[in-house]
Amino acid sequence: MLISDLLPEKQILTGAHAAGKNDALQQAVRLLRSEKVLSSEEQFLAQVLRREAEGSTGAGGGLAIPHGRCSAVLRPALAAMTIPDGVEYASMDGQPVRLLFLIAAPEQDNGVYLSVLSTLARLLMNRDLQQKLILAADAREFRQALLEAEQTPAGSKNAPETAEDAKTGSRRYRLLAVTACPTGIAHTYMAAQALENMAEELQLSLKVETQGAEGVRNCLTTAEIAQAECIIIAADRNIPMDRFNGRPVIQVSTSYAIHHSRELLLRAVDGGGMLQETTRPQITDLLLKNDPDGGPIHGESLPRRWYRYLMNGVSHMLPFVIGGGIIISLSFLADTLLAPGDSLFTLGQNSSVGDFLRTVGLQSFRLMLPVLSGYIAVSIGDRPALMVGFLGGALASAGGSGFLGALLAGYLGGYLVQLLRRLFAPLPKSVEGIRSMLFYPLLGTLIIGFAVMFFINPPLAALNVLATSALENISATGGMLLGAALASLMALDMGGPVNKAVYLFGTASLLSPSGDLLPSAIMAAIMAGGMVPPLAIALCATFFPNRFRPRERQSALTNYILGLSFVTEGALPFAATDPLRVFPSCVAGAAVAGAWTMAFRCRLPAPHGGIFVLPVMEKPLMFLAALLVGSVIGMLLMAFLKPSVQSND
């Protein structure tokens, strides 16, 4: 499928003006409206904004390629804009965006989405084409320039095969490269295209392996690696390096490969690579050393790096938390139905079905801390750190230091393995296997065990006991203040980093110092805070319809389902289009709901589920009352702040 087939003239806007990044994205989404591409403009915009929250799609050089894939997209399509004056976009090079392509793809698109994105990224590496598009006088001229570029043969990117190559069926490349970005989409292919274009200009034979969202393409063979003069790793995430052991390697970010491809290739030819050893630290250390622009991934600060390590652990932990917690809730429900007269103190163990569900769920739930710790360690020290981090988290869980102990054990385990790799780096290659199979696990286990048991567990276990006691004896006023603060933070960025951090704190409160599951008032307040924003918007659209356009009212009604299911992100598109009115309303309503759940002493043993876990909640009617009051207050405040809308849209 040609790019130009997805981009009719009606979906191109030249000479646009945008007040900011969100305004530019909203204008681009509106371009898709007339061609019946979207069933819900708001839902697709929310998906695009969620993707931007993961990392800017500003590729540098004045170009941005935002993209989204969701059920609101009826067919694959493109929208394009030129913004001659530029718009601030948080691009990787800090430059304003003047050319924007928006990609829309259905949820089930059979690979069209990635194919279009990678093709578009490669095409737009041509700076002459970019300039021609930016200067296009109208949509017709814009589309014609793109069509001509797409139909121009790309030409050979590498030196011709020798007679020996043709005879053997193999090919020798002077240089090799691997490109990979965190999402595996735009920057992966743009870095590959930049290197290929410059290699052709310098008449260097080059093969590039891309590790993108569509999988590994153009995979480097063992023979090619053995014969190459240098291998360039242009990546923003850890990739396996063992296959390059003993070969000259240069590691940089995709940003550096895109913007400094000439210097990078000349450096590789001049012998600027360092011999790769399996014991060498991964990219988190080496980007500073090899990227003359300085700084880690995309200029990443140390706190941001630590947050990325934490999110790696959290992403692997959440299935255990949510799955285990809901299965435990089902065990309580099973006992309520099958053994209604038995003791509440043994709820979940009063029937064979309940006991089975509780055992399975509790074992899953108890794994959350070792998994969190293990994958934090992996993100720092790579695979050898998994066992060390996992053990540290298990010891922290067993020793009573809980979530904080597992967190510290994960970071400590990752950096410990990095230190061991440095210490054993001078050993001969003949003992390489022994290092990873014996030295790292043996020494890492002993050191992390000693550190957790004698330095981490004693103070943090005492702190956890003190915190548990304080929460049990907290005054009504103190509890309401705590509930209001936690619930308002859940609504503050609606699924962003603050929301995730508070949710993580809530799940940690479900686990007692001894490792048992406890009903938590904190978890109940946090869930209420996350449910209020979409419910407040849905109520406002129902009782004050003149505050919303017809399309917005239709989308707002789906927030009843999202809010009752504890999916805070349903409020995101409405907050993005009117942040000064929607955010304060939702935060205020969430704070009220969280305060009253604490005042009513509502306690929840499940980390997720919304109204579907009400049967296992303590004082569920009081929880519903607090949720209703908070949602109504959010609705009323929103109706007061938002002006009436007169629109035929």
Secondary structure, DSSP 8 states (H G I E B T S, - for coil): --GGGG--GGGEE-S---SSHHHHHHHHHHHTTTTT-BS-HHHHHHHHHHHHHHS--EEETTEE--EEEETTB-S-EEEEEEEEEEE----TT---EEEEEEEEEESS-TTHHHHHHHHHHHHTT-HHHHHHHHT-SSHHHHHHHHHHHHHS-----S----HHHHHHT----SEEEEEE-SSSSHHHHHHHHHHHHHHHHHT--EEEEEEETTEEES---HHHHHH-SEEEEEESS----GGGTTSEEEEE-HHHHHH-HHHHHHHHHTT--EE--TTS--HHHHHHHH-TT-SSGGG--HHHHHHHHHHHHHHHHHHHHHHHHHHHHHHHHHHHHH-TTS-GGGTTSSSHHHHHHHHHHHHHHHTHHHHHHHHHHHHHH-TTHHHHHHHHHHHHHHTT-HHHHHHHHHHHHHHHHHHHHHHTTTS-GGGHHHIIIIIHHHHHHHHHHHHIIIIIHHHHHHHHHHHHHHHHT--HHHHHHHHHHHHHHHHHSSSSHHHHHHHHHHHHTTB-TTS-B--BHHHHHHHHHHHHHHHHHHHHHHH-GGGS-HHHHHHHTTHHHHHHTT-GGGGHHHHHHSHHHHHHHHHHHHHHHHHHHHHTT-BBS-SS-GGGGGGGSBSHHHHHHHHHHHHHHHHHHHHHHS-------
